[in-house]
Amino acid sequence: MTKSIRIGTRDSALALWQATHVAEKLNALGYTTEIIAIKSEGDIVLDKPLYELGITGIFTKTLDIAMLQGRIDIAVHSMKDVPTALPNGIIQGAVLERASCADLLVYNKDTRFLETEGVIATSSLRRKAQWLNKYPKHTVEDLRGNVNTRLQKLETQGWNGAIFAAAGLERIHIKPKNHLILDWMVPAPAQGAMMVVVNQDDNYCFEAVNQLNHIETEICTHIERQFLRTLEGGCTAPIAALAQYNEADDSIHFKGVLLSVDGKEKIELEKNVPIQEWKKLGYYSAKEVLENGGTALMEMIKQTLKN
Ligand SMILES: NCc1[nH]cc(CCC(=O)O)c1CC(=O)O
């Protein structure tokens, strides 16, 4: 029996690229596919920073509903936008091989402002906190919308620059001349990876998409998301994490960071462990951060974000 696999996606250029990428891979395996673009509320509600809306799954909510209603069979997400707890009835079918996980600064004129004072734009708590930690004299302004909207605003607003995920720009073939890879900034958990989700009891689609799973990326993103979930306990906070597999000695290198919203406080952790310990690495790393002042810092973050 063959059926056409209906691939749900948001309708931004980046999301459509990602869905098409998955469709092509499934087609190459002999599956028939169809892309269904659905407008997500994440693109519509723009009058408040996302964290103020108190919704962690703002980018994924609409597709989750469409899937639970049977309007689509699978959904393709930027994995960093997927809440660590999936809705009931929806499971992870595949994690695709990670592209670049780096953040990059697109600047307006030149980078001389880095040495002095400057204004950069981002809506990400993680990017803002890390930026202010490194450049305490700078100001960070809020900037939301999809990648194209954000680039347009950068041209007109008089900011010195704005921060983007390298993977997002690469996928839609945007290569701003004025850019700087922020190699010191720790990425969001699962940045640069894509997740395909399926209905829990849809064996046909699970079997199809699971063939696209990249085990190394699955393990590394599992560690990063477990770190996030253990630290946050359901609230949003400036958290960064990166796990990297080292083939030479079959080990995982992990880096995790928790910062205050103003970037003044930072708790960092870095470790190298044998691959065999991957399953609980995110959990133990988060516990270590919590014990080293992280519990108090999380409390402070909650208070700050309430106002
Ligand atoms: N929240 C928006 C979002 N979600 C995923 C990406 C880019 C692709 C990725 O990081 O996997 C972006 C854009 C950005 O952060 O600049």
PDBQT file of the ligand as one rigid body, heavy atoms in Angstrom, charges set to zero:
ROOT
HETATM    1  N1  LIG A 401      13.330  31.098  15.869  1.00  0.00    +0.000 N 
HETATM    2  C1  LIG A 401      13.537  31.335  14.495  1.00  0.00    +0.000 C 
HETATM    3  C2  LIG A 401      14.426  30.336  13.856  1.00  0.00    +0.000 A 
HETATM    4  N2  LIG A 401      14.249  29.024  14.037  1.00  0.00    +0.000 N 
HETATM    5  C3  LIG A 401      15.223  28.369  13.333  1.00  0.00    +0.000 A 
HETATM    6  C4  LIG A 401      15.996  29.302  12.697  1.00  0.00    +0.000 A 
HETATM    7  C5  LIG A 401      17.143  29.047  11.827  1.00  0.00    +0.000 C 
HETATM    8  C6  LIG A 401      17.522  27.599  11.610  1.00  0.00    +0.000 C 
HETATM    9  C7  LIG A 401      18.088  26.931  12.824  1.00  0.00    +0.000 C 
HETATM   10  O1  LIG A 401      18.680  27.581  13.688  1.00  0.00    +0.000 OA
HETATM   11  O2  LIG A 401      17.963  25.707  12.911  1.00  0.00    +0.000 OA
HETATM   12  C8  LIG A 401      15.500  30.564  13.010  1.00  0.00    +0.000 A 
HETATM   13  C9  LIG A 401      15.996  31.846  12.555  1.00  0.00    +0.000 C 
HETATM   14  C10 LIG A 401      17.107  32.441  13.395  1.00  0.00    +0.000 C 
HETATM   15  O3  LIG A 401      17.318  32.036  14.539  1.00  0.00    +0.000 OA
HETATM   16  O4  LIG A 401      17.789  33.378  12.911  1.00  0.00    +0.000 OA
ENDROOT
TORSDOF 0
